């Protein structure tokens, strides 16, 4: 019987595990960005919009 997970691990070794986690994170981030741009995720009205200055706070 063919074991796709076993074949993948034999081919690429344990390197495939962090790559899969990274790809899953990218997909999740992309979903959150898409929801935010569509206006489906509410933002707090207490804080001003970020000006693009990075992590600096006023």
Secondary structure, 3 states (H helix, E strand, C coil): CCCHHHHHHHHHCCHHHHHHHHHHHHHHHHHHHHHHHHCCCCCCCCCCCCCCCCCCCC
